[in-house]
Amino acid sequence: SIQEDTNGNIWFGTANGVSMYNGEQFINYATNTNTPRSDWNATSGDLWFTAGNNAGVNRFDGKNLNYLAFPLPANENLNNAYGVTGISKATDGKIWIATYSALFNFDGKTINIFDKKKLALQADEVLHIRSVFADSKGRIWIGNNGIGVLLLQGNTTINFSDKNGLIHPNSSKNGNSSPMGTLEHVFAIAEDANGNIWFGDRDAGTWKYYGNTMTNYNQKDGLTDNFVQEIYKDNAGKLWFGLPNGDLFQFNGKSFDRTF
């Protein structure tokens, strides 16, 4: 992962810690998962990073990288993992942290857990979260690898993909491949300058949600692969779409132009 702080420093999240580039030199900060903190209020800072496959998250306090352990819910599936797959900061200051098996948020005082029970999923719906996004309207979008997009508003959760008919009737609702025209494996979520929500799917390209309309774009629209793995909005409000083959695209309003 890469992010920029308020001073213009660039931060790189790696498997062994975090590296900061200040324009002249790199400074490395190691993470220590052997000494986790359970009291998240014991540290501060607005830079958050993943911690590999460990069940926690790293927070930088200005001097040190602090490993904060998750208060794990009862694990009904021993194959579940709580490695972080996405972090999103909401407009109200809450930090939303996605893991494969549950969603967490930290409001500055309390850590709240949104597992399968809290999200009121159906018996055949299994959480395998790959992305989370808090949009400008306060909605929380949860991208899953298997059951599509969940939309969390207040205390209510709906399966957004299912509601819009984007789960195939014969879907296995797991990691198996899905046909075009579906939205079942969501690895990226972003909001453009006009408030439209974009979803990057593993098998079906990208979907744009505006008003009550969903539009799908894929290889027929200029993409070189139907796996849209990353979507990023720059400071000018433009969206960048990254594919696993290394290609980078921008949307021109009708189709996609390859930039790199």
N, C-alpha and C positions, 0 to 999 in steps of 0.2 A: 504494500500500500504506500501511497505518497500523499502528503498533505502539507499545507503551508500555514505557519502561525502568524499572529498579528504583526510580528516584526519582519516578515518576509523570509524567514528561515524555512528551508525545505527539509521535511522529515521523511525518512524512508523506514517503513516497517519491514523487518526481516525475520527469518526463522530463529535468529540468535539474539534478538534485541532490536534496538532502534538506532539509526544513524542520522545526525543532523548536519546539514550543509549550510553555513552562514555566508556563503559567497566567497570565502577564502579557504576554508578548511572543513574537514569532516570531524565530527565529535561523536564517538560511539557510546551508547548506553546499554549495558547488559541487563537482562531481566533475570530475576532470581525466583524461580517458582518453588524453591525449597523453603522459602520463608514467606508464605502467603499472608496477606492481611485480611481479616474477616470484618474489621471495622472500616468501611469505605469512607467514613467521615474523618478518619485519622489523617487523610491526605487530601490535597486539593490539586487544581490544574484542569485545563480544558483541552488537553491533548490526550486522546485515547487510542490505544493500539491493541491488536490481537496478541494472544500468547500461545500461538501454535495450536496443538491439540489439547492443551491444558484447559481445565474447567475454570477459567477465569479470564480477566482482562488486565492490560497494563495501562497505568495512568501516570503521566509525567507531571511532577510537582514543581518543575523549574530547576531542579538539581538532580533528582533521582527518578528512576523508572520503578514504580511500585506495582507489584503483582497483587491484584485483588481477587480473591476466590469467590466463586458463586455460592450462594446458599442453595444447594441442589435439592430439588424436589425428590420424592420417592421415585426411584427408577423402576418402571414397570417392564422395561425392555433392556436387558443387559447389553444389547448391542448399541444402545443409545450412546451418543457422545455429546459433550458440551464444549467442543472447540468452537471458537467464535468465527462466524462466517460473514458478519456484517455489523457495522456501527453507524447509527444515524442520530444527529442532534436535532431535536424538535424546536420549534419556535418558542415553546414555553420553558426551554432550558433542560428538559428531560433528555437523558441519553438512552437510546434504545439499542440493545445489544442482541443480535441474533446468534443462536447456536443451532447445531443440527437438531437438537431435541427439545428446545424451549426458547422462548423469547424473554428477555429480562429488560426492565427499565430502572433507572436510578434517577430519582427526583431531587437529589442533593441531600436527602435525609434517609430515605428508605429504598431498599431494593425490592422490586415487585416481580413475581414470576408468572409468566403466561405459558403454561404447559397445555397438553392436550385437553385436560379437564377444564382448565380456566377458559380456554378458547372455545369450549363446548363443541368439539369436533365429533363427527359421526364415528361409529365403530370402525368403519373401513377407511377412515382418514388418518394417515400416519404423518406426524411432523417430520420433515427433513428440510429444515429451513436453510436457504442459500442466500437470502438477501432480505433487507428490511429498509424501509424508507418512510420518514416522517415528512409529510408534505406541508405546504404553506397554509392549508386549511385545517391542520390538526389531525388529519387522518393518518393512520398507521397502516402501511401496506407491507404484507409479509409474503415473500416469494418462496415457494416450496418446490422441491424436486420430486414431483409425483402428483400432488393434489392442487397445483396451480397457485393462484393468488388468494390470500385471505385478507379481508379488509376489516380492521379494528377501529371502531368509532365509539368512544366512551366505553361502556361495558358490553357492547354488542359486536359480535363477530359474524361475518358472512363469508361464504366461499364465493368470492367475486368471479372466479373462472366458471364455476358451476352455474351461477346465476345468469351469466351471459352466454351459456350454452357452449363453453369452450373446453369442457371435459368430454372426451369421446365416450359414447355409451358403453363401449367395451374396454374402457381404460383399466389397466391393472393398478393404477394409482400408486405406482412405485417408480423405480428408476428405468423401467423399460421404455424403449423408443415410442414416441407418439406421432401420429400423422400430422400433415399440414392442416392448418385451420384450428389447431388446439392451442391452449395456453396452460400447460401442465408442469413444465420444468423451468421455473423462473429464477434466473441467476443474477438479474440486474433490474433495478427500478430507479427512475429519475423523473424529475418534473422540468418541463421547459419554461421559457420566459413567459408564455401565455397561460400557464397553469395546467397544461395538458400533462397527463401521466403516461410515461413510456415504460414498457416491460421488455426485457431481453429474454427470449426463450431459447432453450437448448436445441430444440428440434424444428421450430416453426418461425424463426426470424424474430422480428420485433413487432409489438402491438402499441398503437397509440390510442389512448382513451381521452375523449374530449366531449363534454356534455354527457350525453347518454349513448355515444357512438364509439364503436371499436373498429379500428382499421389495422389490417395486417400488412406488413412489408417483409419481403424475403428476397431470395435470389432473383426473382423476376423483376425486382425493383432496383437492381444494381449491386446488391450484396454478393460477396464471393463465397459466403457460407451461411447456412441457416442457424448457426449457433451464435447468438449475440450475447457475449459473455460480460461485457462492461458497457455502461452508459455514464458519461460524465458531462456535467454542465460547467463551462468555463466562465470567466469573469464577464464576458461579453454576452452571456446568456445562451451561447450556442451549445448544442449537444454533440458529443463525440461518441461514436459507436465502435467498440473494440471487439474484434473477432479472435478466436483462438489461433488462427493461422497467421496472426500478426498484422492483418490489414486493419486500417483505421478509416472510418467513414464519417461524413457529415450529411445531413438531410437537407435537400434544397427546396423542400416544399412539396415535391412530387415523387422524387426518387433519391437514391443515395449516390454520392460522389466519393470515390476513393481519394483520400488525402495523403496517406502513406501506405 
